[in-house]
Amino acid sequence: MTATLEPRHEAPRSETLNPFDIAVRQFNIAADHLDLDAGVRKVLANPRRALVVSIPVRMDDGRIEVFEGYRVQHNVARGPAKGGVRYHPAVTLDEVKALASWMTWKCAVVNIPFGGGKGGVICDPSKMSPGELERMSRRYFSEIIQMVGPEKDIPAPDVNTNPQVMAWFMDTYSMTLGYTALGVVTGKPLSIGGSQGRNEATARGVLFTTMEAMKRLNMQMAGATIAIQGFGNVGGNSAKLFHEAAAKVIAVSDVTGAIANKNGLDIPKLFEYVGRERRVTGFPEAEEISNEQLLELQCDVLIPAALENQITLQNVERVNAKIVAEAANGPTTPDADVTLRDRGILVIPDVLCNAGGVTVSYFEWVQGLYSFFWDEPMINQQLEKIMVKAYNDVHDSAQKYKVDLRTGAQILAVGRVAEASAIRGLFP
Ligand code: NAD
């Protein structure tokens, strides 16, 4: 970034960690820049619909357990709602509302014809059998069935959900309707209408946007040091793709802890190890560090790829990276964001950085509707084109308004959604 930035607002000593309050605060900053009409502002700040469901499940021991689940549609002005479903003990309605609104802005940043949605179930899948997980997934989808559909709202994987869960969702919907509807979810297995490249798509988008950022900072990918928090779909695939791009992945973590090797981890060997042990800790060719230490390692690129609120006022002064590539949603609090900006650390904001997943989900949805499937080079080429254009659009918006990339992305997205809302008008 070469533009002059706005004067810094004094950061308060304590800060909110409520994700929806954070999402609204980020939205308001963009709305101020756009001088958005007060009425439109109220419409765009709030989710359009939020459904709370009880999910009774017969557990393996015969007991009935009732789980709480949510589906939120934030905005559908530009197309059907789109967004993943999260299974986690700490899911809250406010978290799902925040994630749904970030999906609205993300789809607008990459300019694909979707609105924003998200779902979640309060549960701990690590303590459930495959049978319990299947019964819970099917009953959850059945409870939200009136909200979803290929033209209405299209779920996808998020934390602790995967292609198998998407297959159960798709089958539940199709059985209820009496025919197979491929377009109701994305992130499906290849054998039932999944897309080539979807599994790595989010991580590939992280790689493309990081390469764009590096170009502007005159940094090289070859030999660049990378630290990654989280080793699931996004973190694990980021490790693989950055390693293949000749970067040096010096640390990774998961919920069990973190490992580091300043000479670079042997990523293919680590994948074999994780395939066997289901955790990164204990990997022989690395030193064990804490999850907190990973976020503070000296490196070129820090990639948070786990959950929200990881870089906060508590640790932001110790973040020691040149670039923070937000593969996770909401990993940086707004106050920590101000500090990173003041310290000259470039943040590639989540709504841009991790938009590769929803972009290939869009390709999967289109392929399902057409029943015509593309090969992987075609998917990756189209993905690169969209991600590079989105990075440029965000960069230009940031330059124009003299703001950082997050605010630039928000202004771009809120402007696009506000335009769609205005031209459609207010019903009735
Ligand atoms: P996942 O369930 O596949 O993996 C999550 C990983 O984070 C696991 O390795 C888990 O052990 C680890 N983790 C959890 N808490 C941690 C902690 N406190 N410290 C260190 N590691 C921790 O989930 P995912 O799909 O990879 O999603 C990760 C993030 O990326 C989420 O914020 C999600 O919303 C976002 N995201 C995912 C996609 C997608 O396509 N899957 C797309 C866009 C954004």
Residues whose N, C-alpha, C, O or C-beta is under 5 A from the ligand:
A	BS01	NAD	P157 D158 V159 N160 T202 Q229 G230 F231 G232 N233 V234 G235 S253 D254 V255 N291 A305 A306 L307 A327 A328 N329 N354 G357
